[in-house]
Every structure is written in C-alpha cells, then in structure tokens.
Amino acid sequence: MFELWIPITILAAFSQNVRSALQKHLKSRLSTGGATYVRFFYAVPLASLYAYGLHTGFGFSLPYPNLKFAFYGTLGGLTQILATALLVYLFSFRNFAAGTTYSKTDTIQAAVFGLVILGDPLSTGAIIGILVSLVGVMAISMARQESGLASLFTSLTEKTALIGIASGAFFGMSAVSYRAAALSLGGEGFIMQAAYTLACVTLFQALIMSIYLRIREPGQITAVIKNWRIASLVGLSGMIGSACWFTAMTIQNVAYVRALGQIELVFTFLASYLLFKERSNAKEILGILAVVAGILVLLLWR
C-alpha cells in the first residue's frame, strides 16, 4: 500500500546527503559554526517563501500559532542546536568513534519520547526493524575502528559515550518536538502545518546562531555571505530536506520516519562506490545490508 510519507522521507534523506556533501566543501573556508550556520541563514528566505507560496498559490490557510506551538517549536529548535553542538564537541576527543556511534541511537530515543509525549505506539514489526537497522548503523560506524563493535559495550560509561547518548537524546527530542509543534496547529492541511513550523523554527535557529557567531566567532557571518555560491546551494538542499522531514514527521510516527531516513547511509555507500571508487570492507557491507533489512521489516510488518 502506497503511503505518502515513504517517498517524502526518502527525498529528505537524499537531500540531506547532498547538503552534507556541499557543506564539506565549505569546511576549508568556514569554521564548524559557520558551516552549520549556512543551513539556517540561507534556508530562512526559502522556507518563508515555501510557506507563503502554499498560502497564496495553493490556497492553504495560514495556521494560528498558540502557546503549545511556541513551546514545542522552541524546544525543538534548541535541542537540535544542542545535539549538533555535542556531536561537534565529540570530535575533540581522540576516542570519539564510540561516542558518535551512540549518537545514532536517536531513532530509539525518539520512539520513547514519541510514546511519552504524543502517545505514538510502535508495532512489534517496527521495533524489530528499528533494532536491526540500528545494529547496521553501529556496524558501519565502527567498521574501520581497530577496537571493533565490541568496544561499544565496554565504553558505555566513558565520557564520549555519555556525550553521544546525550546528543542522540537531543536529536530524538527535537524530532518529536517538531511533530508536536506541527500537530498543535490543528487543521487538515499537514503540508501547511509542516511548512509553517519549518519557517518559524528555521528563523528562530538562524537568530540564535547569529547571536552566537557574533559573540564567539566574529567574522564568520561575513565569511558565510562571501561564500554565497556554495552556501546558497547548502541552504536550498537543506531547506528541501527539512521541508520533507517536517512533512513526513507531521504525517507519521517520528520513529518510523527516522528509521527509514537511515537510507541516507545507503546513498552515501553508493556514492562512495560509484563516484569515488572507494572500496568498503566486509563489516561496512554487512552493516548496509542490515540497514536495508531493517527498513524492509519496518515497511512490510509495522
């Protein structure tokens, strides 16, 4: 049975993959904060035009924001920034691999937050599919580490692991918060709910990041503007990806959307193999197969 959230999520994952590739080109010209800021700064006018276009061009009514929307929108925006900051912080540690792998537990944590906050249940098939994909994601993340996958369990109490888990928790919370914010707007037009939420949250995050960069990293905002050619493409691909994420998460349980979104790893694998002629080891291939198997279980038996 065709369900709209499935192709929307796949497009979101693909767009995110494109955005990440473009951001790598900016890393030599901008700081980590500057490269992160690009996705918000250039996405604000695009997200605003998207919501305005739905209203004027397609007749969708503009939602009326409320306190619940403001609370969850702010919570989602802040927790996403915190999650990203913690992930970046992990790279300052020598043994960051296990920590970054634990950050990928956001799908599991989103499922818990979704159940507690929104009452979104999970079927047995969905739980199995999410767990299988999670094993695949972890296998890929640790495939080139000498310590191997077993080290994840021995490093559970280490600082990097705890930071990674916290990052995953904030990512999971932000995703559930965005769904809660969009649903709080009411109405039947999920496309406008998602677009309006995206426009408001993106503007909020751009303002927060502008203040941060102005105080902590003077000159980065100017550098972001000077590199507008690539940066604007990052903003465009990021906005398309975010619009798809928000729309899919408004339609469907966040845990399902995030689990299917792990197909981004498959896109990365194919690009590395077909475009850059990079060869993967056996653990990475098994990890990709596990991710694909988990996604199929999720879609067929949820």
N, C-alpha and C positions, 0 to 999 in steps of 0.2 A: 504493500500500500504506500502510495506516494505521500510524503509529509514535507511541507514547505521548509521546515527548519533544517532539514538534512542538507539540501543544496546550498542554503544560506550559510550554514556552518562551514561547509567545505570551502566556499568562496572566502569566508572570513579567514580561515587557516591559510589559504593560498595568498591572500592579500597581506597577511601578517608576515608570511615568508618573504614576500617581495620587499616589504618595508624594512625588515631586518637586514636584508642584503644591501639595500640602499644606505641604511644607517652605518654599516661597516665602512662605506666609502667616506663618511663624514668624520669617523673617529680620528683620522690623521689631521683634521682641520679644527675639530671642536673637542672640548672636554666631554667626559661622560655625561655631566649635567647638561651641557649644551646639546649634545646629540639626542638626549632624552627630551629636552625642551622642544626640539624641532617638531616632533609628532603632535604636540599640543598647539604650538604657536601657529603653524600653517594649517592645522585642521579646524581652527575656530571659525574662520570665514566660510570654509567649505561645509562644515556641519550646520552652520546657521543658514546658509543658502539651501541646503538639503531640506531642512525643516520648513523654511519659508516656501520653497518650491512645492512641497507636498500640500501646503495650505492654499496657495494661490493658484497653482497649476492643476491640482487634482481634487481640490475641494475638501480636503481633510480639515476638520475643525481643530483649532489650537486648544490644547488641554488647559485646564485651570490648575496651576500648581497649588499644593497645600503643604501643611507642616510636615506630614509624613514623607512627602516627596522631597522636601528640603533636607530632612534628616537623613534619609537613605541615600540621596544624591551626594550630600556632603561626606557621609561615611564612606561611600564607595570611592569617591574621588581621593580622599585622604588615605584610605587603606591601600589603594593601588599605588600611590606615590611611595608610601612606606614600604610596601612589598618590593617595589623596584629598587629603592634605596638599600634595603637589606641585601638584595641579590647582588647589587654592585659592590657592597661592603665585603661580601664573601670573597671577592676576587683579590682582596688584600691579604688573604691568608694563604700560606703555602699549600695546605691540605684542604683546598676549597671544594674539591670534586664531590665528596660525600655530601657536603652542605648544599650545593646546587642541586644534587640529585634529590635530596629530601624536600627541596622547594617545589618539586614536581608532584608532591602529594596534594597539591591544591584541589585536584578533582575530588579526592576522597573527602577532604575537609569541606569543600563546597557542598557535597552531598549532606554532610552533617549539619552545616549551617542552614541549608535549604530546608531540611526536615524540621529543625528547631524554629526557625524564623517564619517560614512560609508554609510549613506543613506539607512540603513536596515529598512524597514517598518514592521509594525505589523498589522495583521488582527484583526477584531473585536473579533473573537472567541479566538484568542491568548491573547488579552488584558483581556478578561473576565476570562480565565483560569489562567493567572498570578495573577490577583487580588484575585481570590478565594483561590489560593494556599498561597498567602501572608497572608490572614486572618487566614488560618490554621496554618501557621508558627508562627504568632504572638500569636495565642491562645495557642499553645504548649509552647512557651517561657514564657508566663505569667501564665500558668495554676496553678502553685504552689505558686504564689505570693498572699499574702493577699489582696493587693490593686486591683488585677484583671486587666482585659483588659482595662477597662475604664480609668485607671490611665495613659495609654499611651498618651491620648489626653491632659490631664491636665499637663503632664510633658514635653510637646513638647518644651517648651522654657528653660528647665533646662539644665545644663551643660552636664550631662550624655547623654541626648537625642541628643544634638547637636554633641557630640563626636561620638555617634553611627551612626548618619546620615552621618557624615564625613567619618567614616570607611566604611560604605556601598557605599558611592560615590567612594572612592578609589578602593574598590573591583570591582565595576562596571567598572570603568575606566581601571583597569588593564586587565580585561577580554576582553574589546573592543580593547584595545591596542594590545593584543596578536593576536587577529584576524586580525587587520590591518597590523601587522608586517608580519604574515604568508602570507597574500594575496599579500603584496607588493613584494614578491619574484617571483611572476608570475609562469608560467608553469602549467601543468595539474596534477602533482603529489601531491595532497593535503596531502598525508601521509608524504612525504619527507618535504614539506613546514612546517608542524606541528612539525616533529621531529627535523629539523634543528633549528627552532625557540626555541623549548624546550631546546635543548642542549646549545644554546647561552645564553638564559635568565637564565638558571639554573647556568651556570658558573659565570655569572655576579652577581647573587644574592649570590652565595657562597663566592665570593671575597669580596663583600660589608659586609656580615655578619662576615667574618673572620677578617676584619679590625676592625669592631665594637667590637667584643668579645675580640680581642687582647688588645684594649684600655680600654674598660669599664668593662670587666669581665675576667680578667686574670685567666688562669687555666681551663676555660670551654672547650677550644678546645682539651686540653689533656684529659679531662673527656669524651668528645664525642668519642675520639679514643679508650679509655679504655673500653667503653661500646659498642664495635663494634657489639656484637652478636645481641642484640635487635635493635641497631641503624641501622645496615645494612638492617634489615627487614623493618624498617621505611622508609629507603631510597628506597628500592625495591618497596614497596607498593605505596609510594608517587610518584615514577617515573612512575609506571604503570598508576596511577590515572591521573597524569599530562599529560602523553602522550595521554590518552583518552580525557581529557578535551581539549587540544590543537587541537587534530584531529577533534573532534566534532565541536569546535568553528570555525575551518577553513572551515568546510563544511556548517554549518548552522548559522543562526542569533544567536548571543550570548544570547539574552533574552530568546529564546526558550530553548537553552541548559541549562542555569542556572535555568530556571523554572522546567524543567524535572529533573535536578540534585537534586531538593529538595526531591526526592525519597529516598535520604540518610536518612531522618528523619524516613521514614517507616522502613528501615533496622535497625536503632537504636531502634525503638519501638519493632520490632520483636525480636531482640537480647535480649533486657531487659526483655521481657515477657517469651521467650522460654528458654534462657540460664541462666538468673539470677533470674527468678521467681519474677520479680518486677511487682507490680500492678499499673496501670495507673488510674488517676481519669477521671471523665466524660469529663472535658474540654480538656484533652490531647487526648482522643479518638475522640472527635468531631473535634479537630484540625487535627488529622491524616486523618480522613475521608474527611475533606475539602481539604487537600493537595492532596489526591488521586483524588478527584473530579476535582480539578483544572487541574491536569496533564491530566486526561482523556479529559476534554474540550479542552485543548491545542492541544493534539494529534489528536483529531477527527474533530475539527472545526477551525483549524488555517487557 
